[in-house]
Amino acid sequence: MSLQEGTTIMDLELGVSGRRSFNRAGSAGSSLRRRSFGFTNAESTQKDDDLESETVSEAGDTGDRALRSNSYSESSRQQLPVDNVTETGSVVPIPEDALFRPHGFWSHDPTALAVASPVFPSTMETISPLSTEAVIHSDDKQQENRKELPWLLDYTSCLLHLAVFGILGVGSFLMGWFGVVFKGDISRVSDHLAIGLTTGYLGSLTTFSGWNQKMLDLSVQGKWGFVVLGFLVGMILADYSIKFGIRTAQGLKWILEMSNLFPVSDLPNSKSNWKADYCKRQVAVLVVLLLMLGLLWGISAALEKRDFHSGSSEAQLWLACIVGPFGVWIRWFLARLNGRGLGKAGLWKWLPIGTLIANVSAACVMAALAIVKKAVNTTTCHTVATGIQFGLMGCLSTVSTFMAEFHAMSQSNHPWRAEVYAVITIALSFSLGTLIYSVPDWVMGYD
């Protein structure tokens, strides 16, 4: 073999080897891209699931995180977490009706997300940091922030709304109106009014602890069939009540929009001078509510002093009016735990921990006071215990918020969570109530 032929053969071998190496590298790169794409898809799906879990958990209430001073909280119900903030620093809000749409909103289809989901805005919708619109938006935002109430007055105003509406405070049906359909429109007028109506009035109008106590009374009498029936029928009626409330409110809203009698969509937004969040107007509302609360407490205290020793139902009612606002405030502060999950890892974010704690603890205290009334059996004890049961525990626990969360879970991608949440709440409340109330009653044989 000549030197030239050997060189040619060597070149051919090197070429084939190079092509094989290139093909292997290309195949490895393609495999890596597929793995990377799959990992990105899985990560996106996980983020969607986390967002859904957090949002349905906050469907009923978010406590003091709902205040305007905490509007940039990472877990606010109407905003996205920090990792979904756009490059300009603007936060993209979640639609108010997103919780109550069918499963389509939580679709993991990229096309659906690109078309309908507010989580991933298009590049064309992102405002440039140096654009005139961004500068104007920033100036308007600064002016609005300057007009907002100080933190302490903001909290005080919200607590007054809760207290007044808590004293004045059917539940699940009205929650469909004010807690689902019209809540966003009411919030555009006043965030405090929306919180007062939903958490204060409707949350106090419906009481989970009283419902649980009635079932405990039936169990003490040995009527276990009525206990099971009471929980089942109660859940069904409350569920259909909030659904019917949502449908009727949506129908009314559509009629108002079509007739232009009261265009809900034209209600003032957060930049309007009519919004009650501006300092002067909010201070005026705060003063009025403070006077109303003082008047309600004063009248209740005077009438309670007059009727206390009579042991009448009026004495129990006036005491309930005095202590009721404290139950609303405790439940409102507990609601900040909703959407946070368990432990540092944030497990089970879909479970509304705050509402669960409020309902279970109120049911336990209600059961304890019921057995105390039987054990002591005096007029004074009966008046005080019943007043606390009716006022403090009745306002601490809630059926309407519980059903709003139940409904949101049933409309999510994981509807089984609604049943699990209901079973956990009822099982914990009834089992602990049985240990606190029923067992001592059976052992001691109280009448």
C-alpha positions in Angstrom: 0.0 0.0 0.0 1.3 3.4 -1.0 1.7 6.3 1.4 -1.0 8.3 -0.4 -3.5 5.4 -0.2 -2.8 5.0 3.6 -3.3 8.7 4.2 -6.7 8.6 2.3 -7.9 5.7 4.3 -6.9 7.4 7.6 -8.8 10.5 6.6 -11.9 8.5 5.8 -11.8 6.8 9.2 -11.3 10.1 11.0 -14.3 11.6 9.1 -16.6 8.7 10.0 -15.4 8.9 13.6 -16.0 12.6 13.7 -19.5 12.2 12.3 -20.3 9.5 14.9 -18.9 11.7 17.7 -21.0 14.6 16.4 -24.1 12.4 16.2 -23.5 11.2 19.8 -23.1 14.8 20.9 -26.2 15.9 19.1 -28.2 13.0 20.6 -26.9 13.8 24.1 -27.8 17.4 23.6 -31.3 16.5 22.3 -31.8 14.2 25.3 -30.6 16.9 27.6 -33.0 19.4 26.0 -35.9 16.9 26.4 -35.0 16.3 30.0 -34.8 20.1 30.6 -38.1 20.7 28.9 -39.7 17.9 30.9 -38.3 19.3 34.1 -39.5 22.8 33.3 -42.9 21.4 32.5 -43.0 19.5 35.8 -41.8 22.6 37.7 -44.5 24.8 36.0 -47.2 22.2 36.8 -46.0 22.1 40.4 -46.2 25.9 40.7 -49.7 25.9 39.2 -50.7 23.3 41.8 -49.1 25.3 44.6 -50.9 28.4 43.5 -54.2 26.6 43.3 -53.8 25.1 46.7 -52.9 28.4 48.2 -55.8 30.2 46.5 -58.6 27.8 47.4 -57.4 27.9 51.0 -57.7 31.6 51.0 -61.2 31.6 49.3 -63.0 32.3 52.6 -60.7 34.8 54.3 -57.0 35.8 54.6 -57.2 37.8 57.9 -55.1 40.9 58.2 -53.2 40.0 55.0 -56.2 41.3 53.1 -55.6 44.8 54.2 -54.2 47.4 51.8 -51.1 47.8 53.8 -50.3 44.1 53.0 -51.4 44.2 49.4 -47.9 43.1 48.3 -48.0 40.0 50.5 -46.7 36.9 48.8 -49.9 35.0 49.8 -52.6 37.6 49.0 -55.7 36.0 47.5 -55.9 38.5 44.6 -52.2 38.6 43.8 -49.5 36.2 42.7 -46.5 35.0 44.7 -43.2 36.8 44.4 -41.9 34.5 41.8 -44.7 35.6 39.4 -43.8 39.3 39.5 -43.1 40.8 36.2 -39.8 42.5 35.2 -41.2 45.9 35.9 -42.1 45.0 39.5 -45.9 45.0 38.8 -47.9 42.2 40.3 -50.5 40.5 38.1 -53.8 40.0 39.9 -55.8 36.8 39.9 -59.3 37.3 38.6 -61.9 37.5 41.3 -64.0 34.8 39.7 -61.1 32.4 39.1 -61.9 30.4 42.2 -65.4 29.7 41.2 -64.9 28.8 37.5 -65.0 25.1 36.3 -61.7 23.2 36.2 -60.6 25.0 33.0 -59.0 27.9 34.9 -56.5 25.5 36.5 -55.6 23.8 33.1 -52.0 23.0 32.7 -52.3 23.2 28.9 -49.7 25.8 27.8 -52.1 27.1 25.1 -54.8 27.6 27.6 -52.5 29.3 30.0 -51.3 31.6 27.3 -54.8 32.6 26.3 -56.7 32.7 29.5 -54.4 32.6 32.5 -53.3 35.8 34.1 -50.3 34.1 35.6 -48.1 34.4 32.5 -48.6 37.8 30.7 -47.3 38.1 27.2 -44.2 40.1 26.5 -46.2 42.7 24.6 -48.2 43.4 27.8 -45.1 44.0 29.9 -44.5 47.7 30.4 -40.9 48.9 29.8 -39.2 50.2 33.0 -38.4 53.4 31.1 -41.8 53.9 29.5 -44.0 57.0 30.1 -46.9 54.7 31.3 -44.7 53.2 33.9 -43.6 56.6 35.2 -47.2 57.8 35.4 -48.3 54.6 37.1 -45.5 55.0 39.6 -46.4 58.6 40.3 -50.1 57.7 40.7 -49.1 54.8 43.0 -47.0 57.1 45.2 -49.8 59.6 45.4 -52.2 56.9 46.4 -49.8 55.5 49.0 -49.5 59.0 50.5 -53.2 59.2 50.9 -53.6 55.9 52.6 -54.2 55.5 56.3 -51.4 54.9 58.7 -50.9 51.2 59.7 -52.5 51.6 63.1 -55.5 53.5 61.9 -55.9 51.0 59.1 -56.0 48.1 61.6 -58.3 50.0 63.9 -60.8 50.8 61.1 -60.9 47.1 60.0 -61.4 45.9 63.6 -64.3 48.4 64.0 -65.9 47.1 60.8 -65.6 43.6 62.1 -67.0 44.4 65.6 -70.0 46.4 64.4 -71.0 43.9 61.7 -70.3 41.1 64.1 -72.7 42.4 66.7 -75.4 43.1 64.0 -74.8 39.7 62.5 -79.3 33.8 55.1 -75.4 33.1 56.1 -74.3 30.8 53.3 -76.7 32.2 50.8 -75.6 35.7 51.5 -72.0 34.6 51.4 -72.6 33.7 47.8 -73.6 37.3 47.2 -71.1 39.3 49.2 -68.3 36.8 49.7 -68.1 35.6 46.1 -69.8 37.6 43.3 -69.9 41.1 44.7 -66.9 41.0 47.0 -64.6 42.4 44.4 -67.0 45.2 43.6 -67.4 46.0 47.3 -63.6 46.0 47.8 -63.3 48.6 45.1 -65.3 50.9 47.3 -63.8 49.8 50.6 -61.7 46.8 51.6 -62.8 47.2 55.2 -66.4 47.1 54.2 -65.9 43.9 52.3 -64.1 42.3 55.3 -66.7 43.6 57.7 -69.6 42.1 55.6 -68.0 38.7 54.9 -65.9 38.0 58.0 -67.8 40.1 60.5 -71.5 39.9 59.6 -71.8 36.6 57.6 -69.2 34.8 59.5 -70.9 35.7 62.8 -74.4 35.1 61.4 -73.6 31.4 60.8 -72.0 29.4 63.6 -70.3 26.0 63.3 -69.9 25.5 67.0 -73.6 25.7 67.6 -74.3 23.2 64.9 -71.7 20.8 66.4 -73.2 21.2 69.9 -76.7 20.3 68.7 -75.3 17.1 67.3 -73.5 16.4 70.6 -76.8 16.9 72.5 -78.4 14.3 70.1 -75.6 11.9 70.7 -76.0 12.2 74.5 -79.6 11.2 74.1 -78.6 8.2 72.0 -80.0 9.5 68.7 -77.0 8.6 66.6 -79.1 8.3 63.4 -80.1 11.9 63.7 -76.5 12.9 64.3 -75.4 11.4 61.0 -78.4 12.8 59.3 -77.9 16.2 60.8 -74.4 16.5 59.5 -75.2 15.2 56.0 -78.3 17.3 55.5 -76.6 20.3 57.0 -73.7 20.1 54.6 -76.0 19.5 51.6 -78.2 22.5 52.5 -75.2 24.8 53.2 -73.5 23.7 49.9 -76.6 24.3 47.8 -77.3 27.5 49.6 -74.0 29.1 48.6 -74.4 27.8 45.0 -77.8 29.3 44.8 -76.6 32.5 46.2 -73.8 32.7 43.6 -76.2 32.0 40.8 -78.8 34.6 41.9 -76.1 37.2 42.5 -74.6 36.6 39.1 -78.1 37.0 37.6 -78.7 40.2 39.4 -75.3 41.5 38.4 -76.0 40.7 34.7 -79.4 42.5 35.0 -77.8 45.6 36.5 -75.2 45.7 33.8 -77.6 45.2 31.0 -80.2 47.7 32.2 -77.5 50.3 33.2 -79.5 51.1 36.3 -76.4 50.4 38.5 -73.4 49.5 36.3 -71.3 47.4 38.7 -68.3 47.5 36.3 -68.2 51.3 36.5 -67.7 51.3 40.3 -64.6 53.4 41.3 -61.3 51.6 41.2 -58.4 52.1 43.5 -57.4 55.4 41.9 -60.7 57.0 42.1 -61.2 60.0 44.5 -64.6 58.4 45.6 -62.9 55.3 47.1 -63.2 55.2 50.9 -59.6 54.3 51.4 -58.4 57.9 51.2 -57.4 59.2 54.6 -60.0 61.9 55.2 -63.0 59.7 54.2 -61.7 56.7 56.0 -61.1 58.7 59.2 -64.7 59.9 59.0 -65.9 56.3 58.6 -63.7 55.2 61.5 -65.2 57.9 63.7 -68.8 56.8 62.8 -68.0 53.2 63.4 -66.3 54.0 66.7 -69.4 55.9 67.8 -71.6 53.0 66.7 -69.5 50.4 68.5 -69.5 52.5 71.7 -73.2 53.0 71.5 -73.9 49.3 70.9 -71.6 48.3 73.8 -73.0 51.0 76.1 -76.6 49.9 75.5 -75.7 46.2 75.8 -73.8 46.8 79.1 -76.7 48.9 80.6 -79.3 46.3 79.6 -77.1 43.5 80.8 -76.7 45.1 84.2 -80.4 45.4 84.5 -81.3 41.8 83.5 -78.2 39.9 84.7 -79.7 38.4 87.8 -83.0 37.5 86.2 -81.4 34.7 84.3 -83.6 35.6 81.2 -82.7 35.1 77.6 -82.3 38.8 77.3 -79.4 38.8 79.8 -77.7 36.1 77.7 -78.3 38.1 74.5 -76.8 41.4 75.9 -73.7 39.5 77.2 -73.3 37.9 73.8 -73.4 41.4 72.1 -70.6 42.5 74.5 -68.2 39.6 73.9 -69.2 38.8 70.3 -66.6 41.2 68.6 -63.8 39.5 70.4 -64.7 36.2 68.7 -64.7 38.0 65.3 -61.3 39.5 65.9 -59.8 36.2 67.0 -61.2 34.5 63.9 -59.9 37.3 61.6 -56.4 37.1 63.0 -56.4 33.2 62.7 -57.4 33.6 59.1 -53.9 34.8 58.2 -52.8 31.2 58.6 -54.9 30.2 55.6 -52.8 29.3 52.6 -49.6 29.0 54.6 -49.6 25.2 55.0 -48.2 23.2 57.9 -44.7 23.6 59.2 -41.7 25.3 57.6 -42.2 23.3 54.4 -45.7 24.6 54.0 -47.3 21.2 53.6 -51.1 21.0 52.7 -51.4 24.6 51.6 -54.8 23.8 50.3 -56.1 23.3 53.9 -57.4 26.5 55.5 -55.6 26.1 58.8 -56.9 29.3 60.3 -60.6 28.5 59.7 -60.1 24.9 60.9 -58.5 26.1 64.2 -61.3 28.6 64.7 -64.1 26.1 64.2 -62.6 23.2 66.1 -61.5 25.4 69.1 -64.9 27.1 69.3 -66.6 23.7 69.2 -64.4 22.5 72.0 -65.0 25.5 74.2 -68.7 25.4 73.4 -68.8 21.8 74.6 -66.8 22.6 77.8 -69.2 25.5 78.7 -72.2 23.2 78.1 -70.9 20.6 80.5 -70.0 23.3 83.0 -73.6 24.6 82.9 -74.8 21.1 83.8 -72.3 20.6 86.5 -72.7 24.0 88.3 -76.4 24.4 87.5 -76.9 28.0 88.8 -78.6 31.0 87.2 -75.5 33.1 87.1 -73.4 30.3 85.6 -76.1 29.6 83.0 -76.3 33.2 82.0 -72.6 33.7 81.7 -71.9 30.4 79.9 -74.7 30.8 77.5 -73.8 34.4 76.7 -70.2 33.3 75.9 -71.4 30.4 73.9 -73.8 32.5 71.9 -71.5 35.5 71.5 -67.8 34.7 71.7 -67.9 31.1 70.4 -70.7 31.8 67.9 -68.7 34.6 66.3 -65.4 32.7 66.5 -66.8 29.8 64.5 -68.4 30.1 61.0 -70.3 28.0 58.5 -70.4 30.6 55.7 -66.6 30.9 55.4 -66.2 27.2 55.8 -68.6 26.6 52.9 -67.0 29.3 50.7 -63.7 27.3 51.1 -65.5 24.0 50.5 -67.0 25.3 47.3 -63.7 26.7 46.0 -62.1 23.3 46.6 -64.9 21.5 44.8 -64.3 23.7 41.7 -60.5 23.1 41.6 -58.5 20.5 39.9 -58.7 18.4 43.1 -62.4 18.3 44.1 -61.7 15.5 46.6 -60.1 18.1 48.9 -63.5 19.6 49.6 -64.7 16.3 51.1 -61.5 15.7 53.0 -61.6 19.2 54.5 -65.3 18.7 55.6 -64.5 15.3 57.1 -61.5 16.7 59.0 -63.4 19.6 60.4 -66.5 17.6 61.4 -64.6 14.6 62.7 -62.2 16.7 64.9 -64.9 18.9 66.3 -67.3 16.0 67.1 -64.8 13.6 68.5 -63.2 16.2 70.8 -66.6 17.5 71.7 -67.6 13.9 72.6 -64.6 13.6 75.0 -65.3 17.0 76.5 -69.1 17.0 76.8 -70.7 13.6 76.1 -68.4 11.3 78.1 -68.7 13.3 81.3 -72.4 13.5 80.8 -72.7 9.8 80.4 -70.4 9.1 83.4 -72.0 11.6 85.8 -75.5 11.1 84.5 -76.5 14.8 84.3 -80.1 15.5 83.5 
